[in-house]
């Protein structure tokens, strides 16, 4: 199995009888787009917040930056995802 996986041959799906590598390749563009958007958003938010925290030590920017960082590291990602979905559904629609 490992030799086949290295060659990107994961076998055939039991449900729809198609090669799994074909199924992965059809979903790959959306996955890459989502990852790049998340990366861009983290850069746009993280770098300015880090600079403001460094420049204005012990200010409200520093405390918000630290709190945001601790929350981002401590909160379970599945819970954050559910809360963001609910936020976008109820407050932005």
VMD Tcl script that draws the C-alpha trace (Angstrom):
set ca {
  {0.00 0.00 0.00}
  {2.81 2.44 0.82}
  {4.47 1.90 -2.56}
  {1.15 2.56 -4.30}
  {0.44 5.62 -2.15}
  {3.82 7.11 -3.03}
  {2.86 6.71 -6.68}
  {-0.49 8.45 -5.93}
  {-2.44 5.24 -6.51}
  {-4.90 4.91 -3.61}
  {-7.09 2.30 -5.23}
  {-10.74 2.46 -6.22}
  {-13.64 3.84 -4.21}
  {-16.03 1.17 -2.98}
  {-19.03 3.50 -3.22}
  {-18.77 5.17 -6.64}
  {-16.26 2.84 -8.31}
  {-13.83 5.57 -9.41}
  {-10.11 5.91 -8.70}
  {-9.57 7.76 -5.43}
  {-6.72 9.80 -6.94}
  {-9.22 11.16 -9.48}
  {-11.59 12.15 -6.66}
  {-8.77 13.89 -4.80}
  {-7.70 15.80 -7.90}
  {-11.24 17.09 -8.49}
  {-11.35 18.60 -4.99}
  {-7.76 19.86 -4.94}
  {-8.38 23.33 -6.50}
  {-11.03 24.22 -3.90}
  {-8.78 22.98 -1.10}
  {-5.81 25.03 -2.32}
  {-8.03 28.11 -2.73}
  {-9.37 27.75 0.81}
  {-5.87 27.25 2.24}
  {-4.50 30.30 0.42}
  {-7.41 32.46 1.58}
  {-6.85 31.35 5.17}
  {-3.13 32.00 4.90}
  {-3.71 35.46 3.40}
  {-6.23 36.31 6.12}
  {-3.84 35.23 8.86}
  {-1.08 37.38 7.37}
  {-3.36 40.41 7.00}
  {-4.56 40.12 10.61}
  {-1.46 38.69 12.33}
  {1.31 40.96 11.10}
  {-0.38 44.31 11.84}
  {-1.59 43.04 15.22}
  {1.90 41.81 16.07}
  {3.47 45.11 15.03}
  {0.95 47.10 17.07}
  {1.57 44.84 20.08}
  {5.33 45.32 19.79}
  {5.18 49.09 19.29}
  {2.62 49.82 21.99}
  {3.56 47.50 24.83}
  {1.02 47.04 27.65}
  {-1.63 48.98 25.72}
  {-5.06 47.79 24.64}
  {-3.56 46.63 21.31}
  {-1.04 44.48 23.16}
  {-3.67 42.96 25.42}
  {-6.02 42.26 22.50}
  {-3.17 40.73 20.52}
  {-2.16 38.47 23.39}
  {-5.75 37.47 24.06}
  {-6.39 36.76 20.40}
  {-3.23 34.64 20.19}
  {-4.00 32.66 23.35}
  {-7.59 32.07 22.21}
  {-6.39 30.96 18.78}
  {-4.00 28.44 20.29}
  {-6.22 27.19 23.11}
  {-9.63 26.89 21.43}
  {-10.42 23.63 19.67}
  {-10.46 24.21 15.93}
  {-13.73 22.35 15.37}
  {-15.45 24.63 17.92}
  {-14.01 27.78 16.34}
  {-15.19 26.57 12.93}
  {-18.73 25.97 14.21}
  {-18.82 29.40 15.89}
  {-17.59 31.11 12.71}
  {-20.24 29.32 10.67}
  {-22.92 30.47 13.09}
  {-21.54 34.01 13.05}
  {-21.62 34.17 9.28}
  {-25.10 32.67 9.12}
  {-26.82 34.83 11.72}
  {-24.98 38.14 11.60}
  {-23.90 38.52 8.00}
  {-26.94 37.20 6.12}
}
mol new
graphics top color blue
foreach p $ca { graphics top sphere $p radius 0.5 }
foreach p [lrange $ca 0 end-1] q [lrange $ca 1 end] { graphics top cylinder $p $q radius 0.2 }
display resetview
